[in-house]
Amino acid sequence: MSSAARPLSEPQVLAHTKQRLFPAEGDSDSGGDSERNGPSYVVADTQFSKDEWLPGQPVDPAVRDCLAPFNRVQIGGGYPDLVGVRNLESDLLAVDRVGDEPPLIAIEAKGETSGGVDTQLGIVQAYDRLHEANAAYVAAPTTAITETDRTLARELNVGVLGVAAAGGVDALEVPRVVGNRTSSEATALRFQAGAQGVANKSFSLNHPKNYLGYPLAHYADGDTGDLLSKYEVVNAADASRQGAAFLGLIEDGAGVALTSLGQEVVRFGTARCGSVEAALAEFEDWYRSRKRFIEVAPAWGQLARRVVFEYPATELLVTELQTMHDDWQPEPSLVDFLEHLHALHPTFTVELFIRGDDDVRRRVLTEDGELRSEALADGNVFHSPTVFQLKAMLYHTGIVTERGAEPNRLDPLEDVWALREPV
């Protein structure tokens, strides 16, 4: 992705900027420290997924790979070139953070064109993003940034990132973090950055009892994995642990700690059975059971329903399925459901359902961020944690009528998403 021999295009400026502000995990040269910087997630605007940036100027595939995943996220009055969530280093921000969450960061990039580099437009665009973002930057070739640009940016609280021809990025002006209201689009990125986002996660077990058992086994005396196996809860302790974190039952960092929801599972099991060990013993009756959990174990099924409903995406899915039912679409297919969701919650829909691979997002989304409906007929474009595992748990807890399917076995035009008990 070297650009030393030619002027920097906008995609190149943006790729270098992403590597500096959102380095790949473990990239110590760029400050990539997941323990220190906390949750991180970033997307580039869908316009950068095209093969040519300007007529006759093809985009280097390495640049496009660097910028993936793509999505169109509305922040303020427009669509930032790059938007993400991360705690940045002190040399990039005047204040580390506002509140308990990492800041939402919006970046506008400007590169060389036949008309030069429109840095002032980039500054004004970045300023507009501050209506909803916590920090905003303009990134441009260092040689194009003037003292007038820097003065204007300081007055508007916009950061200025100078990108060198060889790819180095320097913070020429550092913005202050500001507190802003959170839009639904921003919420979608925060969701992906957190432990419960589906990006790069392996939510690989599809029965809620496999996750309910984890806080019980963790609380009991003995090795958690041994107890999960002994009581025939599940033989995949790591997958159970990751899914328990995914559902908000535990906090999984340097060690495991029960959340308030996980503690409630322990209280329920102890009150019902007398001890966590006795509660785990009940799980042996459900080993390899394919029957709907809420029917074979109504009390535990109701508890699982509460846990699944606490998952951030569930309320949105249920609300919109109810809306479709009210609009005389009681049994929408997955494709119908996605088209409905995307019209109302575009960023959340893409992040929750569509895989983040460069080729998948390019197939599913136009350069303007619209859905290509024909691409949705292929089950392989979907996130397995949503269409298989999450849907299976919605089925087992009595929320939807049908269980999920693995993407390679999924027919999106026939896969029904419908409430079991519409209101």
C-alpha positions as a LaTeX table, in Angstrom:
\begin{tabular}{lrrr}
\hline
Residue & $x$ (\AA) & $y$ (\AA) & $z$ (\AA) \\
\hline
Met1 & 0.00 & 0.00 & 0.00 \\
Ser2 & 3.03 & 2.26 & $-0.49$ \\
Ser3 & 2.21 & 5.68 & $-1.93$ \\
Ala4 & 5.56 & 7.47 & $-1.76$ \\
Ala5 & 5.89 & 7.75 & $-5.54$ \\
Arg6 & 2.55 & 9.43 & $-6.25$ \\
Pro7 & 0.10 & 11.92 & $-4.69$ \\
Leu8 & $-2.14$ & 10.52 & $-1.97$ \\
Ser9 & $-5.69$ & 9.80 & $-3.05$ \\
Glu10 & $-8.57$ & 10.01 & $-0.61$ \\
Pro11 & $-8.80$ & 6.23 & $-0.11$ \\
Gln12 & $-5.06$ & 6.11 & 0.63 \\
Val13 & $-5.33$ & 8.97 & 3.13 \\
Leu14 & $-8.19$ & 7.19 & 4.83 \\
Ala15 & $-6.41$ & 3.82 & 4.94 \\
His16 & $-3.31$ & 5.31 & 6.57 \\
Thr17 & $-5.53$ & 7.20 & 9.03 \\
Lys18 & $-7.42$ & 4.03 & 9.97 \\
Gln19 & $-4.16$ & 2.20 & 10.62 \\
Arg20 & $-3.05$ & 5.02 & 12.94 \\
Leu21 & $-6.28$ & 5.54 & 14.89 \\
Phe22 & $-7.72$ & 2.01 & 14.71 \\
Pro23 & $-4.73$ & $-0.32$ & 14.43 \\
Ala24 & $-5.20$ & $-4.04$ & 14.08 \\
Glu25 & $-5.28$ & $-5.90$ & 17.38 \\
Gly26 & $-1.79$ & $-6.56$ & 18.67 \\
Asp27 & $-0.15$ & $-3.99$ & 16.37 \\
Ser28 & 2.13 & $-2.49$ & 19.01 \\
Asp29 & 3.87 & $-0.21$ & 16.54 \\
Ser30 & 0.63 & 1.68 & 16.07 \\
Gly31 & $-0.44$ & 1.67 & 19.68 \\
Gly32 & $-2.83$ & $-1.26$ & 19.33 \\
Asp33 & $-3.36$ & $-2.34$ & 22.94 \\
Ser34 & $-6.78$ & $-3.88$ & 23.43 \\
Glu35 & $-6.39$ & $-4.06$ & 27.21 \\
Arg36 & $-5.56$ & $-0.36$ & 27.52 \\
Asn37 & $-7.80$ & 1.02 & 24.79 \\
Gly38 & $-10.83$ & $-1.16$ & 25.45 \\
Pro39 & $-13.49$ & $-2.07$ & 22.91 \\
Ser40 & $-12.96$ & $-0.95$ & 19.33 \\
Tyr41 & $-14.94$ & $-1.12$ & 16.10 \\
Val42 & $-14.73$ & 0.94 & 12.93 \\
Val43 & $-16.33$ & 1.03 & 9.46 \\
Ala44 & $-15.53$ & 2.95 & 6.29 \\
Asp45 & $-18.25$ & 4.49 & 4.16 \\
Thr46 & $-19.57$ & 2.30 & 1.34 \\
Gln47 & $-18.31$ & 4.73 & $-1.31$ \\
Phe48 & $-14.80$ & 3.40 & $-0.63$ \\
Ser49 & $-15.78$ & $-0.13$ & $-1.64$ \\
Lys50 & $-15.77$ & 0.67 & $-5.36$ \\
Asp51 & $-13.03$ & $-0.41$ & $-7.77$ \\
Glu52 & $-12.26$ & 3.10 & $-9.06$ \\
Trp53 & $-12.16$ & 6.18 & $-6.87$ \\
Leu54 & $-12.02$ & 8.63 & $-9.79$ \\
Pro55 & $-12.26$ & 7.76 & $-13.50$ \\
Gly56 & $-9.03$ & 6.06 & $-14.49$ \\
Gln57 & $-7.85$ & 5.83 & $-10.86$ \\
Pro58 & $-8.32$ & 2.22 & $-9.65$ \\
Val59 & $-8.31$ & 1.60 & $-5.91$ \\
Asp60 & $-5.50$ & $-0.67$ & $-4.77$ \\
Pro61 & $-7.12$ & $-3.88$ & $-3.43$ \\
Ala62 & $-4.80$ & $-3.66$ & $-0.40$ \\
Val63 & $-6.26$ & $-0.24$ & 0.39 \\
Arg64 & $-9.80$ & $-1.57$ & 0.09 \\
Asp65 & $-8.96$ & $-4.56$ & 2.29 \\
Cys66 & $-7.53$ & $-2.19$ & 4.89 \\
Leu67 & $-10.70$ & $-0.08$ & 4.92 \\
Ala68 & $-13.17$ & $-3.00$ & 5.23 \\
Pro69 & $-15.75$ & $-3.49$ & 6.66 \\
Phe70 & $-17.97$ & $-1.01$ & 4.87 \\
Asn71 & $-21.26$ & 0.48 & 5.98 \\
Arg72 & $-23.09$ & 3.78 & 5.52 \\
Val73 & $-23.52$ & 5.46 & 8.91 \\
Gln74 & $-25.32$ & 8.76 & 9.29 \\
Ile75 & $-23.70$ & 10.99 & 11.92 \\
Gly76 & $-24.78$ & 14.61 & 12.17 \\
Gly77 & $-25.98$ & 15.83 & 8.79 \\
Gly78 & $-24.02$ & 13.39 & 6.64 \\
Tyr79 & $-21.97$ & 10.23 & 6.32 \\
Pro80 & $-18.40$ & 10.30 & 7.66 \\
Asp81 & $-15.70$ & 8.61 & 5.60 \\
Leu82 & $-14.66$ & 6.64 & 8.67 \\
Val83 & $-16.56$ & 6.24 & 11.93 \\
Gly84 & $-15.70$ & 4.09 & 14.91 \\
Val85 & $-15.51$ & 3.61 & 18.64 \\
Arg86 & $-12.19$ & 3.49 & 20.51 \\
Asn87 & $-10.25$ & 5.07 & 23.35 \\
Leu88 & $-7.51$ & 6.96 & 21.51 \\
Glu89 & $-4.03$ & 7.69 & 22.81 \\
Ser90 & $-3.37$ & 10.98 & 24.65 \\
Asp91 & $-1.48$ & 12.49 & 21.70 \\
Leu92 & $-4.66$ & 12.29 & 19.61 \\
Leu93 & $-7.25$ & 13.65 & 22.07 \\
Ala94 & $-7.16$ & 16.50 & 24.56 \\
Val95 & $-9.40$ & 14.51 & 26.94 \\
Asp96 & $-9.35$ & 10.70 & 27.19 \\
Arg97 & $-13.08$ & 10.13 & 27.42 \\
Val98 & $-16.52$ & 11.42 & 28.36 \\
Gly99 & $-18.40$ & 9.12 & 30.72 \\
Asp100 & $-17.79$ & 5.38 & 30.90 \\
Glu101 & $-17.85$ & 4.60 & 27.18 \\
Pro102 & $-15.10$ & 5.03 & 24.57 \\
Pro103 & $-15.70$ & 8.04 & 22.31 \\
Leu104 & $-17.47$ & 7.86 & 18.97 \\
Ile105 & $-14.99$ & 9.20 & 16.40 \\
Ala106 & $-15.80$ & 10.57 & 12.93 \\
Ile107 & $-13.18$ & 11.22 & 10.26 \\
Glu108 & $-13.39$ & 13.06 & 6.95 \\
Ala109 & $-10.56$ & 12.39 & 4.50 \\
Lys110 & $-9.39$ & 14.59 & 1.64 \\
Gly111 & $-6.89$ & 13.57 & $-1.03$ \\
Glu112 & $-5.25$ & 14.87 & $-4.17$ \\
Thr113 & $-7.50$ & 15.52 & $-7.17$ \\
Ser114 & $-7.09$ & 17.58 & $-10.33$ \\
Gly115 & $-8.49$ & 20.49 & $-8.35$ \\
Gly116 & $-6.11$ & 20.09 & $-5.40$ \\
Val117 & $-7.09$ & 19.09 & $-1.86$ \\
Asp118 & $-10.24$ & 20.68 & $-0.44$ \\
Thr119 & $-9.14$ & 20.75 & 3.20 \\
Gln120 & $-11.57$ & 23.48 & 4.27 \\
Leu121 & $-14.56$ & 21.45 & 3.06 \\
Gly122 & $-13.25$ & 18.51 & 5.07 \\
Ile123 & $-13.02$ & 20.67 & 8.21 \\
Val124 & $-16.59$ & 21.93 & 7.79 \\
Gln125 & $-17.84$ & 18.38 & 7.18 \\
Ala126 & $-16.02$ & 17.11 & 10.28 \\
Tyr127 & $-17.50$ & 19.95 & 12.34 \\
Asp128 & $-20.99$ & 18.89 & 11.26 \\
Arg129 & $-20.33$ & 15.39 & 12.65 \\
Leu130 & $-19.84$ & 16.87 & 16.13 \\
His131 & $-23.62$ & 17.08 & 16.48 \\
Glu132 & $-23.47$ & 13.37 & 17.35 \\
Ala133 & $-19.82$ & 12.28 & 17.47 \\
Asn134 & $-17.58$ & 12.81 & 20.51 \\
Ala135 & $-14.56$ & 13.76 & 18.38 \\
Ala136 & $-14.11$ & 14.65 & 14.72 \\
Tyr137 & $-11.05$ & 14.91 & 12.48 \\
Val138 & $-10.08$ & 15.92 & 8.98 \\
Ala139 & $-7.26$ & 13.86 & 7.47 \\
Ala140 & $-5.33$ & 15.13 & 4.44 \\
Pro141 & $-1.84$ & 15.05 & 2.91 \\
Thr142 & 0.46 & 17.01 & 5.21 \\
Thr143 & 1.71 & 19.19 & 2.35 \\
Ala144 & $-1.86$ & 20.40 & 1.64 \\
Ile145 & $-2.63$ & 21.60 & 5.18 \\
Thr146 & $-2.14$ & 25.34 & 5.73 \\
Glu147 & $-1.96$ & 27.50 & 8.84 \\
Thr148 & $-5.37$ & 28.88 & 7.87 \\
Asp149 & $-6.74$ & 25.34 & 7.91 \\
Arg150 & $-5.29$ & 24.72 & 11.36 \\
Thr151 & $-6.70$ & 27.97 & 12.73 \\
Leu152 & $-10.18$ & 27.20 & 11.40 \\
Ala153 & $-10.02$ & 23.67 & 12.80 \\
Arg154 & $-8.98$ & 24.93 & 16.25 \\
Glu155 & $-11.89$ & 27.36 & 16.30 \\
Leu156 & $-14.33$ & 24.56 & 15.41 \\
Asn157 & $-12.78$ & 21.92 & 17.71 \\
Val158 & $-11.88$ & 19.69 & 14.78 \\
Gly159 & $-8.72$ & 17.58 & 14.86 \\
Val160 & $-6.29$ & 17.78 & 11.96 \\
Leu161 & $-4.31$ & 14.70 & 10.88 \\
Gly162 & $-1.44$ & 15.20 & 8.45 \\
Val163 & $-0.69$ & 12.14 & 6.33 \\
Ala164 & 2.80 & 11.86 & 4.87 \\
Ala165 & 3.49 & 10.38 & 1.44 \\
Ala166 & 5.12 & 7.34 & 3.07 \\
Gly167 & 2.04 & 6.76 & 5.25 \\
Gly168 & 2.94 & 8.32 & 8.59 \\
Val169 & 0.13 & 10.20 & 10.35 \\
Asp170 & 0.73 & 13.14 & 12.70 \\
Ala171 & $-1.84$ & 14.95 & 14.83 \\
Leu172 & $-1.36$ & 18.61 & 13.88 \\
Glu173 & $-4.39$ & 19.80 & 15.85 \\
Val174 & $-5.89$ & 17.79 & 18.72 \\
Pro175 & $-9.64$ & 18.08 & 19.41 \\
Arg176 & $-11.41$ & 18.06 & 22.76 \\
Val177 & $-13.80$ & 15.24 & 23.43 \\
Val178 & $-17.38$ & 16.49 & 23.72 \\
Gly179 & $-20.48$ & 14.80 & 25.09 \\
Asn180 & $-23.31$ & 14.29 & 22.64 \\
Arg181 & $-26.64$ & 12.54 & 22.37 \\
Thr182 & $-26.41$ & 9.04 & 20.99 \\
Ser183 & $-28.24$ & 8.35 & 17.75 \\
Ser184 & $-29.46$ & 4.88 & 16.80 \\
Glu185 & $-26.69$ & 4.76 & 14.20 \\
Ala186 & $-24.04$ & 5.51 & 16.80 \\
Thr187 & $-25.61$ & 2.94 & 19.13 \\
Ala188 & $-25.14$ & 0.29 & 16.44 \\
Leu189 & $-21.39$ & 0.90 & 16.35 \\
Arg190 & $-21.13$ & 0.92 & 20.14 \\
Phe191 & $-23.01$ & $-2.39$ & 20.11 \\
Gln192 & $-20.46$ & $-3.89$ & 17.72 \\
Ala193 & $-17.53$ & $-2.55$ & 19.73 \\
Gly194 & $-18.76$ & $-4.16$ & 22.95 \\
Ala195 & $-18.70$ & $-7.76$ & 24.12 \\
Gln196 & $-22.18$ & $-8.38$ & 22.74 \\
Gly197 & $-21.51$ & $-7.29$ & 19.17 \\
Val198 & $-21.50$ & $-10.03$ & 16.55 \\
Ala199 & $-18.44$ & $-8.79$ & 14.66 \\
Asn200 & $-15.59$ & $-11.32$ & 14.81 \\
Lys201 & $-17.34$ & $-13.25$ & 17.57 \\
Ser202 & $-18.01$ & $-16.97$ & 17.63 \\
Phe203 & $-21.44$ & $-17.34$ & 19.20 \\
Ser204 & $-21.28$ & $-21.04$ & 18.41 \\
Leu205 & $-23.83$ & $-22.79$ & 20.65 \\
Asn206 & $-27.52$ & $-22.57$ & 19.87 \\
His207 & $-29.27$ & $-23.69$ & 23.07 \\
Pro208 & $-29.77$ & $-21.25$ & 25.98 \\
Lys209 & $-29.09$ & $-23.90$ & 28.62 \\
Asn210 & $-25.47$ & $-24.01$ & 27.39 \\
Tyr211 & $-25.09$ & $-20.42$ & 28.59 \\
Leu212 & $-27.31$ & $-20.50$ & 31.68 \\
Gly213 & $-25.09$ & $-23.27$ & 33.03 \\
Tyr214 & $-21.90$ & $-21.21$ & 32.86 \\
Pro215 & $-22.57$ & $-18.78$ & 35.75 \\
Leu216 & $-23.76$ & $-21.74$ & 37.87 \\
Ala217 & $-20.60$ & $-23.75$ & 37.16 \\
His218 & $-18.42$ & $-20.67$ & 37.70 \\
Tyr219 & $-20.04$ & $-20.01$ & 41.09 \\
Ala220 & $-19.82$ & $-23.65$ & 42.23 \\
Asp221 & $-16.71$ & $-25.12$ & 43.84 \\
Gly222 & $-14.43$ & $-26.74$ & 41.30 \\
Asp223 & $-13.15$ & $-26.16$ & 37.78 \\
Thr224 & $-15.83$ & $-24.55$ & 35.63 \\
Gly225 & $-15.12$ & $-26.65$ & 32.55 \\
Asp226 & $-15.04$ & $-29.89$ & 34.54 \\
Leu227 & $-18.40$ & $-29.07$ & 36.13 \\
Leu228 & $-19.99$ & $-28.21$ & 32.78 \\
Ser229 & $-18.87$ & $-31.59$ & 31.47 \\
Lys230 & $-19.71$ & $-33.55$ & 34.64 \\
Tyr231 & $-23.31$ & $-32.35$ & 34.70 \\
Glu232 & $-23.63$ & $-32.73$ & 30.92 \\
Val233 & $-24.39$ & $-29.05$ & 30.44 \\
Val234 & $-22.00$ & $-28.79$ & 27.49 \\
Asn235 & $-18.56$ & $-30.14$ & 26.58 \\
Ala236 & $-17.41$ & $-26.87$ & 25.01 \\
Ala237 & $-16.46$ & $-24.73$ & 28.02 \\
Asp238 & $-14.75$ & $-21.98$ & 26.00 \\
Ala239 & $-17.77$ & $-21.59$ & 23.71 \\
Ser240 & $-20.07$ & $-21.56$ & 26.75 \\
Arg241 & $-17.93$ & $-18.87$ & 28.38 \\
Gln242 & $-17.87$ & $-16.70$ & 25.26 \\
Gly243 & $-21.62$ & $-17.04$ & 24.79 \\
Ala244 & $-22.26$ & $-16.22$ & 28.46 \\
Ala245 & $-20.32$ & $-12.99$ & 27.94 \\
Phe246 & $-22.20$ & $-12.40$ & 24.69 \\
Leu247 & $-25.51$ & $-12.62$ & 26.59 \\
Gly248 & $-24.29$ & $-10.41$ & 29.44 \\
Leu249 & $-24.15$ & $-13.15$ & 32.10 \\
Ile250 & $-20.46$ & $-12.64$ & 32.82 \\
Glu251 & $-17.74$ & $-10.05$ & 32.29 \\
Asp252 & $-14.87$ & $-11.82$ & 30.58 \\
Gly253 & $-11.57$ & $-9.96$ & 30.81 \\
Ala254 & $-8.42$ & $-10.95$ & 32.65 \\
Gly255 & $-10.76$ & $-13.17$ & 34.70 \\
Val256 & $-14.44$ & $-14.03$ & 34.83 \\
Ala257 & $-16.89$ & $-12.08$ & 37.00 \\
Leu258 & $-20.64$ & $-12.58$ & 37.23 \\
Thr259 & $-22.79$ & $-9.66$ & 36.09 \\
Ser260 & $-25.99$ & $-8.79$ & 37.95 \\
Leu261 & $-27.84$ & $-10.91$ & 35.38 \\
Gly262 & $-25.47$ & $-13.82$ & 35.97 \\
Gln263 & $-25.94$ & $-13.46$ & 39.73 \\
Glu264 & $-29.69$ & $-13.66$ & 39.20 \\
Val265 & $-29.21$ & $-17.01$ & 37.42 \\
Val266 & $-27.33$ & $-18.27$ & 40.49 \\
Arg267 & $-30.06$ & $-16.97$ & 42.82 \\
Phe268 & $-32.74$ & $-18.63$ & 40.70 \\
Gly269 & $-30.94$ & $-21.98$ & 40.64 \\
Thr270 & $-30.23$ & $-21.92$ & 44.37 \\
Ala271 & $-33.80$ & $-20.94$ & 45.28 \\
Arg272 & $-35.26$ & $-23.58$ & 42.99 \\
Cys273 & $-32.92$ & $-26.48$ & 43.75 \\
Gly274 & $-31.23$ & $-25.68$ & 47.06 \\
Ser275 & $-27.68$ & $-25.35$ & 45.66 \\
Val276 & $-25.91$ & $-24.55$ & 42.41 \\
Glu277 & $-24.75$ & $-28.17$ & 42.18 \\
Ala278 & $-28.34$ & $-29.41$ & 42.44 \\
Ala279 & $-29.34$ & $-26.84$ & 39.82 \\
Leu280 & $-26.61$ & $-28.10$ & 37.49 \\
Ala281 & $-27.86$ & $-31.65$ & 38.00 \\
Glu282 & $-31.16$ & $-30.64$ & 36.39 \\
Phe283 & $-29.28$ & $-29.85$ & 33.19 \\
Glu284 & $-28.53$ & $-33.54$ & 32.63 \\
Asp285 & $-32.19$ & $-34.06$ & 31.67 \\
Trp286 & $-31.83$ & $-31.65$ & 28.71 \\
Tyr287 & $-28.58$ & $-32.97$ & 27.22 \\
Arg288 & $-28.91$ & $-33.15$ & 23.41 \\
Ser289 & $-32.62$ & $-32.28$ & 23.63 \\
Arg290 & $-34.02$ & $-30.66$ & 20.48 \\
Lys291 & $-37.42$ & $-29.90$ & 21.99 \\
Arg292 & $-38.34$ & $-26.29$ & 22.66 \\
Phe293 & $-36.67$ & $-25.43$ & 25.98 \\
Ile294 & $-39.55$ & $-23.40$ & 27.37 \\
Glu295 & $-41.82$ & $-26.44$ & 26.95 \\
Val296 & $-39.56$ & $-29.13$ & 28.47 \\
Ala297 & $-38.36$ & $-26.87$ & 31.32 \\
Pro298 & $-40.90$ & $-24.02$ & 31.70 \\
Ala299 & $-39.31$ & $-22.32$ & 34.72 \\
Trp300 & $-35.79$ & $-22.40$ & 33.31 \\
Gly301 & $-37.19$ & $-21.46$ & 29.91 \\
Gln302 & $-38.77$ & $-18.32$ & 31.35 \\
Leu303 & $-35.44$ & $-17.42$ & 32.96 \\
Ala304 & $-33.71$ & $-17.97$ & 29.62 \\
Arg305 & $-36.34$ & $-15.78$ & 27.96 \\
Arg306 & $-35.51$ & $-12.95$ & 30.33 \\
Val307 & $-31.78$ & $-13.38$ & 29.61 \\
Val308 & $-32.29$ & $-13.44$ & 25.85 \\
Phe309 & $-34.54$ & $-10.37$ & 26.02 \\
Glu310 & $-31.77$ & $-8.48$ & 27.83 \\
Tyr311 & $-29.56$ & $-8.96$ & 24.76 \\
Pro312 & $-29.53$ & $-5.50$ & 23.06 \\
Ala313 & $-30.75$ & $-6.70$ & 19.66 \\
Thr314 & $-33.73$ & $-8.73$ & 20.88 \\
Glu315 & $-36.04$ & $-5.85$ & 21.75 \\
Leu316 & $-35.42$ & $-4.23$ & 18.35 \\
Leu317 & $-36.13$ & $-7.50$ & 16.51 \\
Val318 & $-39.31$ & $-8.19$ & 18.50 \\
Thr319 & $-40.57$ & $-4.62$ & 18.10 \\
Glu320 & $-40.14$ & $-4.65$ & 14.33 \\
Leu321 & $-41.64$ & $-8.14$ & 13.95 \\
Gln322 & $-44.67$ & $-6.86$ & 15.85 \\
Thr323 & $-44.81$ & $-3.85$ & 13.51 \\
Met324 & $-44.76$ & $-6.13$ & 10.48 \\
His325 & $-47.50$ & $-8.27$ & 12.03 \\
Asp326 & $-49.61$ & $-5.14$ & 12.56 \\
Asp327 & $-49.00$ & $-4.22$ & 8.90 \\
Trp328 & $-50.38$ & $-7.58$ & 7.71 \\
Gln329 & $-47.00$ & $-9.27$ & 7.29 \\
Pro330 & $-47.31$ & $-11.90$ & 10.06 \\
Glu331 & $-44.72$ & $-14.34$ & 8.64 \\
Pro332 & $-42.04$ & $-12.36$ & 6.78 \\
Ser333 & $-39.11$ & $-14.14$ & 5.20 \\
Leu334 & $-35.60$ & $-13.19$ & 6.31 \\
Val335 & $-35.25$ & $-11.07$ & 3.15 \\
Asp336 & $-38.56$ & $-9.28$ & 3.82 \\
Phe337 & $-37.55$ & $-8.69$ & 7.43 \\
Leu338 & $-34.14$ & $-7.30$ & 6.48 \\
Glu339 & $-35.60$ & $-4.89$ & 3.94 \\
His340 & $-38.04$ & $-3.63$ & 6.58 \\
Leu341 & $-35.34$ & $-3.30$ & 9.23 \\
His342 & $-32.88$ & $-1.57$ & 6.91 \\
Ala343 & $-35.39$ & 1.13 & 6.02 \\
Leu344 & $-35.67$ & 2.05 & 9.72 \\
His345 & $-32.32$ & 1.05 & 11.27 \\
Pro346 & $-29.81$ & 0.74 & 8.41 \\
Thr347 & $-26.55$ & 0.61 & 10.36 \\
Phe348 & $-27.82$ & $-1.78$ & 13.02 \\
Thr349 & $-29.35$ & $-4.08$ & 10.39 \\
Val350 & $-26.13$ & $-4.41$ & 8.41 \\
Glu351 & $-23.93$ & $-4.88$ & 11.48 \\
Leu352 & $-26.25$ & $-7.44$ & 13.08 \\
Phe353 & $-27.07$ & $-9.55$ & 10.04 \\
Ile354 & $-24.45$ & $-9.11$ & 7.30 \\
Arg355 & $-20.94$ & $-10.52$ & 7.49 \\
Gly356 & $-18.19$ & $-7.91$ & 7.56 \\
Asp357 & $-16.07$ & $-9.41$ & 4.76 \\
Asp358 & $-15.12$ & $-6.95$ & 2.02 \\
Asp359 & $-16.61$ & $-9.08$ & $-0.75$ \\
Val360 & $-19.85$ & $-9.70$ & 1.17 \\
Arg361 & $-20.48$ & $-6.05$ & 2.03 \\
Arg362 & $-19.70$ & $-5.04$ & $-1.57$ \\
Arg363 & $-22.19$ & $-7.61$ & $-2.85$ \\
Val364 & $-24.93$ & $-6.62$ & $-0.41$ \\
Leu365 & $-24.53$ & $-2.82$ & $-0.31$ \\
Thr366 & $-24.42$ & $-0.27$ & $-3.10$ \\
Glu367 & $-21.93$ & 2.60 & $-2.97$ \\
Asp368 & $-24.76$ & 4.67 & $-1.49$ \\
Gly369 & $-25.37$ & 2.15 & 1.29 \\
Glu370 & $-28.59$ & 0.71 & $-0.12$ \\
Leu371 & $-29.38$ & $-3.01$ & 0.00 \\
Arg372 & $-29.06$ & $-5.14$ & $-3.12$ \\
Ser373 & $-32.07$ & $-7.38$ & $-2.53$ \\
Glu374 & $-30.90$ & $-10.02$ & $-4.97$ \\
Ala375 & $-27.72$ & $-10.60$ & $-2.93$ \\
Leu376 & $-29.81$ & $-11.36$ & 0.17 \\
Ala377 & $-31.06$ & $-14.58$ & $-1.44$ \\
Asp378 & $-27.67$ & $-16.17$ & $-0.67$ \\
Gly379 & $-27.57$ & $-17.46$ & 2.91 \\
Asn380 & $-23.77$ & $-17.22$ & 3.00 \\
Val381 & $-23.84$ & $-13.41$ & 3.28 \\
Phe382 & $-25.37$ & $-13.60$ & 6.77 \\
His383 & $-23.79$ & $-13.65$ & 10.23 \\
Ser384 & $-24.21$ & $-17.13$ & 11.69 \\
Pro385 & $-24.44$ & $-15.77$ & 15.29 \\
Thr386 & $-27.65$ & $-13.95$ & 14.29 \\
Val387 & $-29.45$ & $-16.16$ & 11.78 \\
Phe388 & $-28.50$ & $-19.47$ & 13.43 \\
Gln389 & $-27.55$ & $-19.21$ & 17.10 \\
Leu390 & $-29.54$ & $-16.15$ & 18.20 \\
Lys391 & $-32.63$ & $-17.21$ & 16.27 \\
Ala392 & $-32.40$ & $-20.71$ & 17.76 \\
Met393 & $-32.40$ & $-19.19$ & 21.24 \\
Leu394 & $-35.35$ & $-16.97$ & 20.35 \\
Tyr395 & $-37.10$ & $-20.19$ & 19.30 \\
His396 & $-36.18$ & $-22.11$ & 22.47 \\
Thr397 & $-37.41$ & $-19.27$ & 24.68 \\
Gly398 & $-40.75$ & $-19.06$ & 22.89 \\
Ile399 & $-40.24$ & $-15.73$ & 21.12 \\
Val400 & $-40.23$ & $-16.78$ & 17.44 \\
Thr401 & $-41.94$ & $-19.64$ & 15.63 \\
Glu402 & $-38.96$ & $-21.28$ & 13.91 \\
Arg403 & $-35.40$ & $-22.15$ & 14.89 \\
Gly404 & $-32.37$ & $-20.80$ & 13.01 \\
Ala405 & $-30.26$ & $-22.38$ & 10.28 \\
Glu406 & $-26.56$ & $-22.32$ & 9.45 \\
Pro407 & $-25.81$ & $-19.87$ & 6.61 \\
Asn408 & $-24.73$ & $-22.64$ & 4.21 \\
Arg409 & $-28.11$ & $-24.34$ & 4.77 \\
Leu410 & $-30.18$ & $-21.17$ & 4.88 \\
Asp411 & $-32.75$ & $-20.21$ & 2.25 \\
Pro412 & $-33.38$ & $-16.54$ & 3.10 \\
Leu413 & $-36.47$ & $-16.42$ & 0.88 \\
Glu414 & $-38.10$ & $-19.26$ & 2.84 \\
Asp415 & $-36.64$ & $-18.66$ & 6.31 \\
Val416 & $-39.55$ & $-17.29$ & 8.39 \\
Trp417 & $-39.11$ & $-14.69$ & 11.13 \\
Ala418 & $-42.41$ & $-14.46$ & 13.03 \\
Leu419 & $-43.49$ & $-13.91$ & 16.61 \\
Arg420 & $-44.94$ & $-16.95$ & 18.35 \\
Glu421 & $-47.18$ & $-14.70$ & 20.46 \\
Pro422 & $-47.87$ & $-11.42$ & 18.64 \\
Val423 & $-49.77$ & $-8.81$ & 20.63 \\
\hline
\end{tabular}
